[in-house]
Amino acid sequence: MHLTVEQTYPAPVADVAAMLADEEFVRWRAERSTGPGTVEQVDVDAAPDGALTVVVRRSLPTDQIPAQARPFVGERLEVRQAEAWEAPTGDRRVGTVALEIAGTPVRMTGTLSLEPLPDGGTRQVYAGEVRAAVPLFGGVVEEAATGTLRGTLAAEEQAGRDWLAGVR
């Protein structure tokens, strides 16, 4: 199932990129978007050329997943997300994202980008494919996972907006 999510921030690309490279922000954003779950790990590794790798591992309850999909995922989800940003190219950043739910056949892989908006803000775009290798119920699981990802990314966007506004 294809997933595209656009987020906007009222700050230039350089400021948004700096925020995304800040380990304190990454942990804070993950904690806010995890809800009743827990953040197990946050690693941010920045290279001298500006390339960046961000890894977040969190544990989430499955109470918001449709009942018919729960037998495939258990009572808690361990979600691992890795973002690999390339070095900056002008005022644009691009990278790849991979997300997996440990112990399940659910994966999301795709691209992400930061680009300037005409008003001086920034657009961040996640685009990828959510796949669930579950016979007969793959579509149900993919739909549930895609809905959860959309909600998580919306919470992360709000966290970024709050961070940029100094609300912590």
Rosetta blueprint (number, residue, H / E / L):
1 M L
2 H E
3 L E
4 T E
5 V E
6 E E
7 Q E
8 T E
9 Y E
10 P L
11 A L
12 P L
13 V H
14 A H
15 D H
16 V H
17 A H
18 A H
19 M H
20 L H
21 A L
22 D L
23 E H
24 E H
25 F H
26 V H
27 R H
28 W H
29 R H
30 A H
31 E H
32 R H
33 S H
34 T H
35 G L
36 P L
37 G L
38 T E
39 V E
40 E E
41 Q E
42 V E
43 D E
44 V E
45 D E
46 A E
47 A L
48 P L
49 D L
50 G L
51 A L
52 L E
53 T E
54 V E
55 V E
56 V E
57 R E
58 R E
59 S E
60 L E
61 P E
62 T L
63 D L
64 Q L
65 I L
66 P L
67 A H
68 Q H
69 A H
70 R H
71 P H
72 F H
73 V H
74 G L
75 E L
76 R E
77 L E
78 E E
79 V E
80 R E
81 Q E
82 A E
83 E E
84 A E
85 W E
86 E L
87 A L
88 P L
89 T E
90 G L
91 D L
92 R E
93 R E
94 V E
95 G E
96 T E
97 V E
98 A E
99 L E
100 E E
101 I E
102 A L
103 G L
104 T L
105 P L
106 V E
107 R E
108 M E
109 T E
110 G E
111 T E
112 L E
113 S E
114 L E
115 E E
116 P E
117 L L
118 P L
119 D L
120 G L
121 G L
122 T E
123 R E
124 Q E
125 V E
126 Y E
127 A E
128 G E
129 E E
130 V E
131 R E
132 A E
133 A L
134 V L
135 P L
136 L L
137 F L
138 G H
139 G H
140 V H
141 V H
142 E H
143 E H
144 A H
145 A H
146 T H
147 G H
148 T H
149 L H
150 R H
151 G H
152 T H
153 L H
154 A H
155 A H
156 E H
157 E H
158 Q H
159 A H
160 G H
161 R H
162 D H
163 W H
164 L H
165 A L
166 G L
167 V L
168 R L
